[in-house]
């Protein structure tokens, strides 16, 4: 299923001059290389690292790992959406840092592997004995038998956050059902409060919301349809699409939401302008820090026949997790490999320390969690199924076309019936 080859790398070549100029990537990389050369001349090895996770935990872990390994660290955080373009260009131009993070999903992982620019890690995992620390199935072995990456994040899922202050101002309670959600949207809109902030520009938030609405209709709907045992025009897909159009027509999202950037929409929620924010669990820490006790959380409401613990939407799958890769052209390849593996394990310790399930053995103890994160951890332990986001299971070109179609549903350019009919055609032709 979905054997269609990816075209991201080739497509990115045409964009390279513009994007590198816009991001300062070419000059930045040249400077980094010069710095590395200078360090090498002084006898000190250095490792350059690109990351898109904004949590300060990542930089702190990287700096501690660099000290442990004995290298100078050139750490570069790149905003998420810029990162996706920059890494595609760097892959095409073979201008990668020594170590880099990559998003979860087949559509992101496959171009990295096809670029032939990353190094297998088997030798270092074996010689250091560190490979044994990773739990079963947490290191992805590719078809050639090599392991090209180590995890950079735990399994993260879609989360329903709400603003407690605004909920109290409305005299309302978090929704438990679809009817509750509709009533809450109407109540907030009537009071001039944005019911749900949505960053439609990047498309993924709306896409994942639709994935979850389908899962609440039928937890196995996607699996059955993708195997050909059902159709994407069946009731769960149509009903969920109708829920999307119902939300749009009831002013559930802020004005101009399709052109609103993710971070701009997030600010609406953090600054008491929007009642609900649907985002990844990876943002619990940052949102808690920004909003304190004003941050609320519930399991996504029962918007269909399935209960709230039937399923959630995960940002990764076991074959294509969030990962760290090592550039096989690194001038300090052995140190870069050791650094990447030890950084992965140090991040695992940080996750375990927060009380979250890790991907490797750890000797650290969990610290106390805040109330919302504890509730989330409890809910996840009860949740029967984590459905990987559909986009992450599709090839890059099919995934982009699918998200464009979903954008048209949100924009009212396709009816639910037209959207699901096109969905059936697109995903069936991609087999």
Secondary structure as the mmCIF struct_conf table of DSSP 4:
data_model
#
loop_
_struct_conf.conf_type_id
_struct_conf.id
_struct_conf.beg_label_comp_id
_struct_conf.beg_label_asym_id
_struct_conf.beg_label_seq_id
_struct_conf.end_label_comp_id
_struct_conf.end_label_asym_id
_struct_conf.end_label_seq_id
HELX_LH_PP_P HELX_LH_PP_P1 UNK A 4 UNK A 6
HELX_RH_AL_P HELX_RH_AL_P1 UNK A 8 UNK A 23
TURN_TY1_P TURN_TY1_P1 UNK A 24 UNK A 24
HELX_RH_AL_P HELX_RH_AL_P2 UNK A 25 UNK A 41
TURN_TY1_P TURN_TY1_P2 UNK A 42 UNK A 43
STRN STRN1 UNK A 46 UNK A 51
HELX_RH_AL_P HELX_RH_AL_P3 UNK A 56 UNK A 69
TURN_TY1_P TURN_TY1_P3 UNK A 70 UNK A 70
STRN STRN2 UNK A 72 UNK A 77
HELX_RH_AL_P HELX_RH_AL_P4 UNK A 80 UNK A 93
TURN_TY1_P TURN_TY1_P4 UNK A 94 UNK A 94
BEND BEND1 UNK A 98 UNK A 98
STRN STRN3 UNK A 99 UNK A 102
BEND BEND2 UNK A 104 UNK A 105
HELX_RH_AL_P HELX_RH_AL_P5 UNK A 106 UNK A 114
TURN_TY1_P TURN_TY1_P5 UNK A 115 UNK A 116
STRN STRN4 UNK A 118 UNK A 118
HELX_RH_AL_P HELX_RH_AL_P6 UNK A 122 UNK A 128
BEND BEND3 UNK A 129 UNK A 129
HELX_RH_3T_P HELX_RH_3T_P1 UNK A 130 UNK A 133
STRN STRN5 UNK A 134 UNK A 134
HELX_LH_PP_P HELX_LH_PP_P2 UNK A 135 UNK A 135
TURN_TY1_P TURN_TY1_P6 UNK A 136 UNK A 137
BEND BEND4 UNK A 139 UNK A 139
STRN STRN6 UNK A 141 UNK A 141
TURN_TY1_P TURN_TY1_P7 UNK A 143 UNK A 144
BEND BEND5 UNK A 145 UNK A 145
STRN STRN7 UNK A 147 UNK A 147
STRN STRN8 UNK A 150 UNK A 151
BEND BEND6 UNK A 153 UNK A 153
STRN STRN9 UNK A 157 UNK A 157
STRN STRN10 UNK A 158 UNK A 163
HELX_RH_AL_P HELX_RH_AL_P7 UNK A 164 UNK A 170
TURN_TY1_P TURN_TY1_P8 UNK A 171 UNK A 171
STRN STRN11 UNK A 177 UNK A 177
HELX_RH_AL_P HELX_RH_AL_P8 UNK A 178 UNK A 190
TURN_TY1_P TURN_TY1_P9 UNK A 191 UNK A 192
STRN STRN12 UNK A 194 UNK A 197
TURN_TY1_P TURN_TY1_P10 UNK A 201 UNK A 202
HELX_RH_AL_P HELX_RH_AL_P9 UNK A 204 UNK A 217
TURN_TY1_P TURN_TY1_P11 UNK A 219 UNK A 220
HELX_RH_AL_P HELX_RH_AL_P10 UNK A 221 UNK A 226
TURN_TY1_P TURN_TY1_P12 UNK A 227 UNK A 228
BEND BEND7 UNK A 229 UNK A 230
TURN_TY1_P TURN_TY1_P13 UNK A 232 UNK A 233
BEND BEND8 UNK A 234 UNK A 234
HELX_RH_AL_P HELX_RH_AL_P11 UNK A 235 UNK A 249
TURN_TY1_P TURN_TY1_P14 UNK A 250 UNK A 251
STRN STRN13 UNK A 253 UNK A 253
TURN_TY1_P TURN_TY1_P15 UNK A 255 UNK A 256
HELX_RH_3T_P HELX_RH_3T_P2 UNK A 257 UNK A 259
HELX_RH_AL_P HELX_RH_AL_P12 UNK A 262 UNK A 270
TURN_TY1_P TURN_TY1_P16 UNK A 271 UNK A 272
BEND BEND9 UNK A 273 UNK A 273
STRN STRN14 UNK A 274 UNK A 280
HELX_RH_3T_P HELX_RH_3T_P3 UNK A 281 UNK A 283
HELX_RH_AL_P HELX_RH_AL_P13 UNK A 284 UNK A 291
HELX_RH_3T_P HELX_RH_3T_P4 UNK A 292 UNK A 294
STRN STRN15 UNK A 295 UNK A 298
HELX_LH_PP_P HELX_LH_PP_P3 UNK A 299 UNK A 301
STRN STRN16 UNK A 302 UNK A 302
BEND BEND10 UNK A 304 UNK A 306
TURN_TY1_P TURN_TY1_P17 UNK A 308 UNK A 309
BEND BEND11 UNK A 310 UNK A 310
STRN STRN17 UNK A 311 UNK A 314
BEND BEND12 UNK A 315 UNK A 315
STRN STRN18 UNK A 317 UNK A 317
TURN_TY1_P TURN_TY1_P18 UNK A 318 UNK A 319
STRN STRN19 UNK A 320 UNK A 320
BEND BEND13 UNK A 322 UNK A 322
STRN STRN20 UNK A 323 UNK A 326
STRN STRN21 UNK A 327 UNK A 327
TURN_TY1_P TURN_TY1_P19 UNK A 328 UNK A 329
TURN_TY1_P TURN_TY1_P20 UNK A 331 UNK A 332
HELX_RH_AL_P HELX_RH_AL_P14 UNK A 333 UNK A 353
TURN_TY1_P TURN_TY1_P21 UNK A 354 UNK A 355
BEND BEND14 UNK A 359 UNK A 359
STRN STRN22 UNK A 360 UNK A 360
HELX_LH_PP_P HELX_LH_PP_P4 UNK A 366 UNK A 368
HELX_RH_AL_P HELX_RH_AL_P15 UNK A 371 UNK A 382
STRN STRN23 UNK A 385 UNK A 388
HELX_LH_PP_P HELX_LH_PP_P5 UNK A 389 UNK A 389
HELX_RH_3T_P HELX_RH_3T_P5 UNK A 390 UNK A 393
BEND BEND15 UNK A 394 UNK A 394
HELX_RH_AL_P HELX_RH_AL_P16 UNK A 396 UNK A 411
TURN_TY1_P TURN_TY1_P22 UNK A 412 UNK A 412
BEND BEND16 UNK A 413 UNK A 414
HELX_RH_AL_P HELX_RH_AL_P17 UNK A 416 UNK A 429
TURN_TY1_P TURN_TY1_P23 UNK A 430 UNK A 430
#
